[in-house]
Amino acid sequence: MAQKCVHQGCGKQYTDPDEVCRYHPGPPVFHEGQKGWTCCKPRVLTFEEFMEITPCTEGKHSTTDLPPKVEKKETPADVQAVPVAPTTAAPSTETLGLAAAAAGAATQPPPPQPESDDDDPSLAIPDGRMCRRRGCGVAYKAGTKRGGSDADPERCVHHPGAPIFHEGSKGYSCCKRRVLEFDQFMKIEGCQTKPRHLFVGSGKKDRKAAAGGDGSEELLDNVRFDFYQSATSLTVSFFLKKIDKTRAVVRFTEQGIALDLPTTDAPVPKRYKKQVSLYGAIDPAKSKYSVLGTKLEVVLAKAVVSSWPVLRSDDRPTGEIFQVARAGKVER
């Protein structure tokens, strides 16, 4: 009779007690937005990436080992920040007000849509591949006949919503149950049922991960960015952690920036490649950039003293008009 392994990072159904189990012996840690395991080094930002961190230890499956307690270093992403008294900006710095808020909202990439609601029948499913839906935890066994009809359903019980960690409690946005410990969170029963599991989907995710040629790199479509400006320059932050300084490429032209930003993420590094067309002209020789721990910071020297309502040429202006006074100061 098949039994389910309780080791963190495994969770497989097994019948052979001598089968190799790959798991995380240490507890999960959530700190300042990063997620990982205390037993190994990889740190990621999203829950999906956290669930895909490669287990660091090999042993035997178990149905009795108690999971270790969670380190309570969690910093909830949605905790309200303490209000800070407003400060007066320097004369050379432009305060965008409503335009800045609108631009900031526009720079947030939309949440990714599910790539597929069913597996592509033409794709082979690797043995041991876990169902992609949150909270399901079923692994595919090679040679298993797929169900999926009303008469022979596979019954994929899962959570369609996103994980929520708030003030110590943990749960999913799709249902009301909340728990305190991570091992309890992992056991919250799904609230929605589908007749088939989702092991490979359309295959886009796997093809995207292999886009680097050797299957070891993930290409990013978007990253969050923000900017502020004076009359003569504009400072842009592209938020991407662990950029590899030795391989990062930033090229300036009069009307744009060419970015090639690989990261040192493990086990799968990321790469962001983008040609950014700018709203106005810049002086490439006077523009510069810095690679920091959590972002790329670019300082663009404007070719003409002016105020840019948006950063990119394809962004829609918000409608606010800024009048340029003397050099170094922008007024509304």
C-alpha positions in Angstrom: 0.0 0.0 0.0 1.3 3.4 -1.0 2.3 5.8 1.8 3.0 9.5 1.7 6.4 10.8 2.9 6.2 13.6 5.4 9.6 15.0 4.7 9.6 18.7 3.6 10.3 19.1 0.0 9.4 15.4 -0.8 5.7 14.6 -0.1 5.8 11.7 -2.5 3.6 8.6 -2.4 5.9 5.5 -2.1 5.7 1.8 -1.7 9.5 0.9 -1.6 10.9 1.8 1.9 14.4 1.8 0.5 13.6 4.3 -2.2 15.9 7.4 -2.0 14.1 10.5 -0.5 15.3 14.0 -1.4 14.1 16.5 1.1 14.9 19.6 3.3 15.9 18.7 6.9 15.8 22.3 8.0 12.8 24.5 8.6 11.6 27.1 6.1 12.5 30.7 6.7 10.6 33.8 5.4 12.6 37.0 6.1 12.3 40.5 4.5 10.3 39.1 1.5 12.8 36.3 0.8 11.9 32.7 1.1 14.1 29.6 1.6 15.2 26.8 3.9 17.7 27.1 6.7 19.5 23.9 5.6 20.6 25.4 2.2 21.5 28.8 0.6 19.0 29.5 -2.2 16.6 32.4 -1.5 13.7 33.3 -3.8 10.9 35.9 -3.8 7.8 34.0 -4.9 6.1 31.1 -3.2 6.1 29.1 -6.5 9.9 29.5 -6.7 10.2 28.5 -3.0 8.3 25.3 -3.6 10.6 24.4 -6.5 13.9 24.8 -4.5 15.8 21.6 -5.1 16.0 19.5 -1.9 19.5 19.5 -0.4 19.6 16.1 1.5 19.1 12.5 0.6 17.8 9.8 3.0 14.8 7.4 3.3 11.2 8.2 3.1 9.3 8.5 6.4 5.7 8.7 7.6 6.5 9.5 11.2 9.3 12.1 11.4 7.9 15.3 12.7 8.7 18.4 10.6 11.0 20.9 12.4 9.4 24.1 13.8 9.4 27.2 11.6 11.8 30.0 12.4 9.6 32.9 13.2 11.6 35.6 11.2 8.7 36.3 8.8 8.2 39.8 7.7 4.8 40.0 6.1 4.9 41.8 2.8 1.5 43.3 3.3 2.1 44.9 6.8 1.3 48.6 6.7 4.4 50.7 7.0 4.6 53.2 9.8 3.8 56.7 8.5 6.8 59.0 8.2 6.6 62.7 8.3 7.0 64.2 4.8 10.3 65.9 4.1 11.1 68.8 1.8 12.7 67.7 -1.4 15.9 69.4 -2.6 15.3 72.3 -5.1 16.8 70.2 -8.0 14.5 67.2 -7.5 11.1 67.1 -9.1 8.2 65.8 -7.1 5.7 64.2 -9.4 2.8 63.9 -7.0 -0.2 62.2 -8.7 1.8 61.5 -11.8 4.4 59.6 -9.8 1.7 57.5 -8.2 0.2 56.6 -11.5 3.6 55.9 -13.1 4.5 53.7 -10.1 1.3 51.7 -10.5 2.0 51.3 -14.2 5.5 49.9 -13.6 4.2 47.0 -11.6 4.1 44.0 -14.0 0.7 42.3 -14.1 0.5 38.9 -12.3 1.1 36.0 -14.6 -1.9 34.2 -16.0 -2.0 30.4 -15.7 -0.3 29.0 -18.8 -2.8 26.2 -19.2 -5.7 24.4 -17.4 -4.7 21.0 -18.7 -1.7 19.0 -19.8 -0.7 19.0 -23.4 -1.4 15.3 -24.5 1.6 15.4 -26.9 4.1 16.0 -24.0 5.7 13.3 -22.0 5.4 13.6 -18.2 8.6 12.8 -16.3 8.3 10.2 -13.6 7.9 11.8 -10.2 6.7 15.2 -11.6 4.6 16.9 -8.9 1.2 18.5 -9.8 1.7 22.2 -10.3 -1.5 23.2 -8.5 -1.0 24.6 -5.0 -1.9 22.2 -2.2 -2.3 19.1 -4.4 1.0 17.3 -3.8 0.4 14.3 -6.1 3.4 13.0 -8.0 3.1 11.3 -11.4 4.1 7.6 -11.7 5.4 6.5 -15.0 3.0 4.2 -16.8 0.0 5.4 -14.9 -3.2 5.6 -16.9 -4.5 9.1 -16.9 -8.2 9.6 -15.9 -10.0 12.8 -16.2 -13.5 11.9 -17.2 -16.5 12.2 -15.0 -16.6 8.4 -14.8 -12.9 8.1 -14.0 -11.6 11.4 -12.4 -8.1 11.9 -11.1 -9.5 14.3 -8.5 -7.0 17.1 -8.2 -7.9 18.8 -4.9 -6.0 22.1 -4.8 -6.0 25.8 -3.9 -6.7 28.2 -6.9 -5.8 31.2 -4.7 -2.5 32.6 -3.7 -0.7 31.9 -0.3 -1.2 34.6 2.3 1.3 35.2 5.2 0.0 37.9 7.5 1.0 38.8 11.1 2.1 35.2 11.7 -1.0 33.5 10.3 -0.8 31.5 7.1 -3.5 30.4 4.6 -4.8 30.9 1.0 -6.8 33.7 -0.5 -9.4 31.2 -1.8 -10.5 29.9 1.5 -10.9 31.0 5.1 -8.8 28.6 7.1 -5.7 30.1 8.8 -2.9 28.4 10.7 0.2 29.4 12.6 2.9 26.8 11.7 4.3 26.2 8.2 3.8 22.4 8.4 0.1 23.0 9.2 -0.1 25.4 6.3 1.3 22.7 3.9 -1.5 20.3 5.1 -4.4 22.7 4.5 -6.8 20.7 2.3 -7.6 22.1 -1.1 -10.9 23.9 -1.5 -11.5 23.2 -5.2 -11.5 20.0 -7.2 -10.6 19.4 -10.9 -10.9 16.1 -12.7 -7.3 16.1 -13.9 -3.9 17.0 -12.4 -1.6 19.6 -14.0 1.9 18.0 -14.4 3.4 19.8 -17.4 0.7 22.2 -18.7 1.4 23.5 -22.2 5.1 23.1 -21.7 5.8 26.8 -22.0 7.4 27.0 -18.5 9.8 24.2 -19.3 10.7 25.7 -22.7 11.2 29.1 -21.1 13.6 27.6 -18.5 15.6 26.0 -21.3 15.7 29.1 -23.4 19.4 29.7 -22.4 20.4 26.7 -24.4 21.5 24.4 -21.6 18.3 24.3 -19.7 19.9 26.2 -16.8 18.5 29.7 -17.2 15.1 31.4 -16.8 14.3 34.4 -19.0 12.2 37.1 -17.4 9.6 39.1 -19.4 9.3 42.0 -16.9 10.9 43.4 -13.8 9.5 46.2 -11.6 11.1 49.7 -12.1 10.7 53.1 -10.7 12.2 56.6 -11.4 12.6 60.1 -10.2 14.1 63.1 -12.0 15.5 66.6 -12.0 15.6 69.0 -14.9 18.9 67.6 -16.2 18.9 63.9 -15.2 16.7 61.0 -14.5 17.5 58.1 -12.0 15.9 54.7 -12.8 15.9 51.6 -10.6 15.3 48.2 -12.2 14.5 45.8 -9.3 16.2 42.5 -9.8 18.2 40.8 -7.0 21.6 39.1 -7.3 22.6 40.6 -10.7 25.9 39.2 -11.8 28.2 42.2 -12.0 30.8 40.4 -14.0 28.4 39.6 -16.8 25.8 42.4 -16.7 25.7 44.6 -19.8 24.1 48.0 -20.0 24.5 50.1 -23.2 23.3 53.6 -23.7 22.1 55.2 -27.0 20.6 58.6 -27.6 17.0 57.1 -27.4 17.3 54.0 -25.3 19.0 51.5 -23.0 20.0 48.0 -23.9 19.9 45.7 -20.8 21.3 42.2 -20.4 21.1 41.3 -16.7 21.9 37.7 -15.7 21.6 36.7 -12.0 23.5 34.4 -9.7 20.3 32.7 -8.4 20.5 29.0 -7.6 19.6 26.4 -8.7 18.2 28.2 -11.8 19.7 31.6 -12.6 17.5 34.3 -14.2 18.1 36.7 -17.0 16.4 39.9 -18.0 17.1 41.2 -21.5 15.3 44.3 -22.7 15.6 47.2 -25.2 14.1 50.2 -23.4 13.0 53.0 -25.7 13.1 56.3 -23.8 10.6 59.1 -23.8 13.3 61.7 -24.6 16.9 61.9 -25.8 19.8 61.4 -23.5 23.6 62.0 -23.6 25.1 58.4 -23.6 28.6 59.6 -22.6 27.3 61.3 -19.4 24.9 58.5 -18.4 26.1 55.8 -16.0 24.8 52.8 -14.0 25.5 50.9 -10.8 24.7 47.3 -9.9 23.5 47.0 -6.4 22.4 44.1 -4.2 18.7 44.3 -5.1 18.6 46.4 -8.3 20.3 48.1 -11.2 20.4 51.9 -10.8 20.8 54.0 -13.9 21.4 57.7 -14.1 20.4 59.2 -17.4 21.8 62.6 -18.5 19.0 64.4 -20.4 20.1 65.9 -23.7 17.7 68.8 -23.2 16.6 70.4 -19.9 13.0 69.2 -19.6 10.5 67.2 -17.5 9.6 63.7 -18.7 6.0 62.7 -17.9 6.9 59.0 -18.4 10.1 57.0 -18.7 9.5 54.9 -21.9 8.3 56.1 -25.3 5.4 53.6 -25.3 4.1 54.6 -21.9 0.9 56.7 -21.9 1.4 60.1 -20.3 -0.7 60.8 -17.2 -1.8 64.2 -18.4 0.0 66.4 -15.8 2.0 69.3 -17.3 5.3 70.4 -15.8 6.8 73.8 -16.6 10.6 74.1 -16.6 11.9 77.2 -14.8 15.6 77.9 -14.3 18.1 75.1 -14.9 18.2 72.6 -12.0 14.6 73.2 -10.9 11.2 72.0 -12.2 8.0 73.6 -11.1 4.3 72.8 -11.6 
